[in-house]
Amino acid sequence: MAVVAAENPGVYSDTDEAVEAGALDITDLRKVERALEDLGYVPIPERLLTRPYDGLSPLATYRPGERVDWWIRYFDYI
């Protein structure tokens, strides 16, 4: 899995918004998407990663009082 984010993760809700704002060139985005696909990665839209994570996991114990989402589940260690 991989996430393509303009500037930093969380700045834009997805790549469409980043392209529209001029922060990401559509040609560059397509090149990155092709490279990820060629390497066997599955691109995950950033907006989906902000949904609450409802799976079984000890993640909530590491972040008491914070909402656990899919970003934390898969990419927080980065």
LUMDO-35508 format. One line per 3 residues: their letters; for each residue x, y, z of N, C-alpha, C. Coordinates in nm, 2 decimals, m for minus. Layout:
N
A> X Y Z X Y Z X Y Z | ...
***
This chain:
78
MAV> 0.08 m0.12 0.00 0.00 0.00 0.00 0.09 0.12 0.00 | 0.04 0.23 m0.06 0.11 0.35 m0.07 0.01 0.47 m0.07 | 0.05 0.58 m0.02 m0.03 0.71 m0.03 0.05 0.81 m0.10
VAA> m0.02 0.88 m0.19 0.05 0.99 m0.26 m0.02 1.12 m0.20 | 0.07 1.20 m0.14 0.02 1.32 m0.08 0.10 1.44 m0.13 | 0.04 1.55 m0.15 0.10 1.68 m0.19 0.15 1.75 m0.06
ENP> 0.27 1.80 m0.06 0.32 1.87 0.05 0.35 1.78 0.17 | 0.25 1.75 0.25 0.26 1.66 0.36 0.12 1.59 0.37 | 0.12 1.47 0.42 m0.01 1.40 0.45 m0.10 1.49 0.53
GVY> m0.23 1.50 0.49 m0.32 1.57 0.57 m0.34 1.72 0.53 | m0.25 1.77 0.44 m0.27 1.90 0.39 m0.39 1.91 0.30 | m0.41 1.82 0.21 m0.52 1.81 0.12 m0.59 1.68 0.15
SDT> m0.72 1.68 0.12 m0.80 1.56 0.15 m0.77 1.45 0.05 | m0.73 1.48 m0.07 m0.69 1.38 m0.17 m0.61 1.45 m0.28 | m0.57 1.37 m0.37 m0.49 1.42 m0.48 m0.57 1.51 m0.58
DEA> m0.70 1.49 m0.59 m0.78 1.57 m0.67 m0.78 1.72 m0.62 | m0.79 1.73 m0.49 m0.79 1.86 m0.43 m0.66 1.93 m0.44 | m0.55 1.85 m0.43 m0.41 1.90 m0.45 m0.39 1.95 m0.59
VEA> m0.44 1.88 m0.69 m0.42 1.92 m0.83 m0.50 2.04 m0.85 | m0.62 2.05 m0.80 m0.71 2.17 m0.82 m0.65 2.29 m0.76 | m0.58 2.27 m0.64 m0.51 2.39 m0.58 m0.38 2.43 m0.64
GAL> m0.33 2.35 m0.73 m0.20 2.38 m0.80 m0.08 2.33 m0.72 | m0.11 2.24 m0.62 0.00 2.19 m0.54 0.06 2.06 m0.59 | m0.01 2.00 m0.69 0.04 1.88 m0.75 0.00 1.88 m0.90
DIT> 0.10 1.85 m0.98 0.08 1.85 m1.13 0.03 1.72 m1.17 | m0.08 1.72 m1.25 m0.15 1.60 m1.29 m0.05 1.50 m1.36 | 0.04 1.55 m1.44 0.13 1.47 m1.52 0.22 1.40 m1.42
DLR> 0.27 1.47 m1.32 0.36 1.41 m1.22 0.28 1.30 m1.14 | 0.16 1.33 m1.10 0.08 1.24 m1.03 0.06 1.11 m1.11 | 0.03 1.12 m1.24 0.02 1.00 m1.32 0.14 0.92 m1.33
KVE> 0.26 0.99 m1.33 0.39 0.92 m1.33 0.41 0.84 m1.20 | 0.38 0.90 m1.09 0.39 0.84 m0.96 0.30 0.72 m0.95 | 0.18 0.74 m1.00 0.08 0.63 m0.99 0.12 0.51 m1.08
RAL> 0.18 0.54 m1.19 0.23 0.43 m1.28 0.35 0.36 m1.21 | 0.44 0.44 m1.15 0.55 0.38 m1.09 0.51 0.29 m0.97 | 0.41 0.33 m0.89 0.36 0.25 m0.78 0.30 0.12 m0.83
EDL> 0.22 0.14 m0.94 0.16 0.02 m0.99 0.26 m0.08 m1.05 | 0.36 m0.03 m1.12 0.47 m0.11 m1.17 0.55 m0.19 m1.06 | 0.56 m0.13 m0.94 0.63 m0.19 m0.83 0.54 m0.28 m0.74
GYV> 0.41 m0.28 m0.78 0.32 m0.37 m0.71 0.25 m0.31 m0.59 | 0.26 m0.18 m0.58 0.19 m0.11 m0.47 0.04 m0.08 m0.50 | m0.04 m0.08 m0.40 m0.18 m0.04 m0.42 m0.20 0.10 m0.36
PIP> m0.23 0.20 m0.45 m0.25 0.34 m0.39 m0.38 0.34 m0.32 | m0.37 0.40 m0.20 m0.48 0.42 m0.11 m0.52 0.57 m0.11 | m0.64 0.61 m0.14 m0.67 0.75 m0.14 m0.67 0.80 0.01
ERL> m0.60 0.92 0.02 m0.58 0.97 0.16 m0.71 0.99 0.23 | m0.82 1.03 0.16 m0.95 1.06 0.23 m1.00 0.94 0.29 | m0.97 0.82 0.24 m1.02 0.70 0.31 m0.95 0.67 0.43
LTR> m0.83 0.71 0.45 m0.75 0.68 0.56 m0.79 0.77 0.69 | m0.87 0.87 0.66 m0.92 0.95 0.78 m1.04 0.89 0.84 | m1.10 0.78 0.79 m1.21 0.72 0.84 m1.17 0.65 0.97
PYD> m1.26 0.64 1.07 m1.23 0.57 1.20 m1.20 0.42 1.17 | m1.09 0.38 1.24 m1.06 0.24 1.23 m1.14 0.16 1.34 | m1.21 0.06 1.29 m1.30 m0.01 1.39 m1.26 m0.16 1.40
GLS> m1.14 m0.19 1.36 m1.10 m0.33 1.37 m1.04 m0.35 1.51 | m1.02 m0.48 1.54 m0.96 m0.52 1.66 m0.81 m0.49 1.66 | m0.77 m0.41 1.76 m0.63 m0.37 1.77 m0.60 m0.30 1.90
PLA> m0.47 m0.31 1.95 m0.44 m0.24 2.07 m0.40 m0.09 2.04 | m0.43 m0.04 1.92 m0.39 0.09 1.89 m0.45 0.20 1.98 | m0.57 0.18 2.03 m0.63 0.28 2.12 m0.56 0.29 2.25
TYR> m0.49 0.18 2.29 m0.42 0.19 2.42 m0.29 0.28 2.40 | m0.24 0.29 2.28 m0.12 0.37 2.26 m0.16 0.52 2.24 | m0.28 0.55 2.22 m0.33 0.68 2.20 m0.46 0.71 2.28
PGE> m0.45 0.70 2.41 m0.57 0.72 2.49 m0.63 0.86 2.46 | m0.76 0.85 2.44 m0.84 0.97 2.42 m0.84 1.02 2.28 | m0.76 0.96 2.19 m0.75 1.00 2.05 m0.83 0.91 1.96
RVD> m0.88 0.96 1.86 m0.95 0.88 1.76 m0.85 0.80 1.68 | m0.87 0.67 1.66 m0.78 0.59 1.58 m0.84 0.57 1.44 | m0.77 0.61 1.34 m0.82 0.60 1.20 m0.73 0.50 1.12
WWI> m0.77 0.48 1.00 m0.69 0.39 0.91 m0.55 0.44 0.89 | m0.53 0.57 0.89 m0.39 0.63 0.87 m0.30 0.58 0.98 | m0.35 0.59 1.10 m0.27 0.54 1.22 m0.25 0.39 1.21
RYF> m0.35 0.32 1.16 m0.34 0.17 1.15 m0.23 0.13 1.06 | m0.22 0.20 0.94 m0.12 0.15 0.84 0.00 0.24 0.82 | 0.00 0.37 0.85 0.11 0.45 0.82 0.17 0.54 0.93
DYI> 0.11 0.52 1.05 0.16 0.61 1.16 0.30 0.59 1.20 | 0.36 0.47 1.17 0.50 0.45 1.21 0.60 0.52 1.12 | 0.55 0.58 1.01 0.64 0.65 0.92 0.69 0.78 0.98
***
